[in-house]
Amino acid sequence: MRVKRVRIGIKSFEEVLEGVKETMKKIERGEKVKERRGYYFENLEAFRRALTKKRLEMLHVIKKERPSSVYELAKILNRDAKNVTQDLEYLKDIGLVEIKRTREKKVRTIPRVDYDRIDLQIAV
């Protein structure tokens, strides 16, 4: 089984702009640009606010238990469904959770995590 990874890093706003600038120059020259997928935070504090202990636990539970709904996830985590929904929306917004909505007997929101590891990169 191939291990899927999500890359998370710490980059200043200036570093992000510099990367965009370099990419635009390559496009202008007609060069191929490799797609680099990752999620970056401006500093370590922003990273810590985003990936709290509860959110990391949620990612682990989604990956291992594969809950069939937000309600089931909240039950497993022993947390309020409203708070779980808010955390899921945030994790979806930053690209760490996929959410599928089904309409079987009733509308269900099914969270999915399709990677096995998060790699944190910090430039020194």
N, C-alpha and C positions, 0 to 999 in steps of 0.2 A: 504494500500500500504506500502510495506517495504521500508525503507529509506536505500539507498546504500551510503556507505561512503568511501572516499579515505583517507588513513592515510599518512600524511606528517610529517616528523620530522627533527630535527636538531641533528646530531650525528657526532662526530669527526671521523676521519679515524681510529683511534685506537679503538674506540667503535665498528665500523663496523667490523674490523678484529677480535675483541674479540667475537662478535656474530657469525661470520663464524667459528671461532675456536670451540666454544661450540657446534654448529650444527654438525661439523665434528666429534667431540667426541661422540655425540649421535648416529650418523650413524655408527661409528666404533663399538659401543656397541650393535648395532642392535635395538636401540630404535626408536620409531616412532617420526618423526619430523613434527610439525604442520607448515603448510604453512602460513607464515606471509607476507602479501602483504602490501607494503608501499614504499614510495619514500622519500629518506633522503638526506639532504644537510649538508655540513660540518659546516656551520655557518649561522646566520640569514641574513647576507649580501648576501650570495649566494642564499638563499631563495628569498629575495627581488628582486634580479636581474632576477630570473627565473619567478616568478609570479608577473609581473608588473600589474599596474592598467588596462592597455589595454588588457592584456592576461586574467585577471580575468573577465573583461567585456565580452570578447570573449567566455569564458566558459559558462557564464550565458546566453548569447544570443543563443549559440548552444543548450543548454539544453531547453530553453523556446521556441525558435522560430523554431527549427529543420530545418535549411536551407537545401535546396536540392543541393547546390553547394557552392564552395568557392566564386564564383562571387556574389551569393545571400547574403552570409555572409558578404562580403566586403561592399556590398550596404547597408545592415542593419546597419553596424558599421560605415558607412561613412568613410571608409579607403581604401587605395590603395590595389588592389588584390594581388600584389606582396608581400607587407608587411604582409598581412593576411596569405598568403601561408607560408611565413617564420616562423611566429609565430605558425601556425598550425603544421608545421613540428617539431618545437622545443617541443611543448606540446605533440605531438605524441611520440617523442623520450623519454620523461620522463614519459610516460604512462598516461597522463591526457586526451588525446583525441584519439578516434579511427577514422581511415579514411577508408572509403569504396570507391572503384573505380567501377563505372558501365560503361557499353558500350551500352547504349540504342541507341539513335540517334547519340550521340557523347559521348566521354569519359567525365565522371563527377566525381569529387571528392566530396564525401559527408562526412562532419565531424559529429561525434557523441560523446556525453557525456552520459555515462550510470550510473552515480551516482548522488546523490542529495546533498551531503555535503562533504566538505574537512575539516578534523580535523588536526590541527597543534599541534604537541607535542614537547615540549622543556623540556629537562631534566635540573634540577637545581642542 
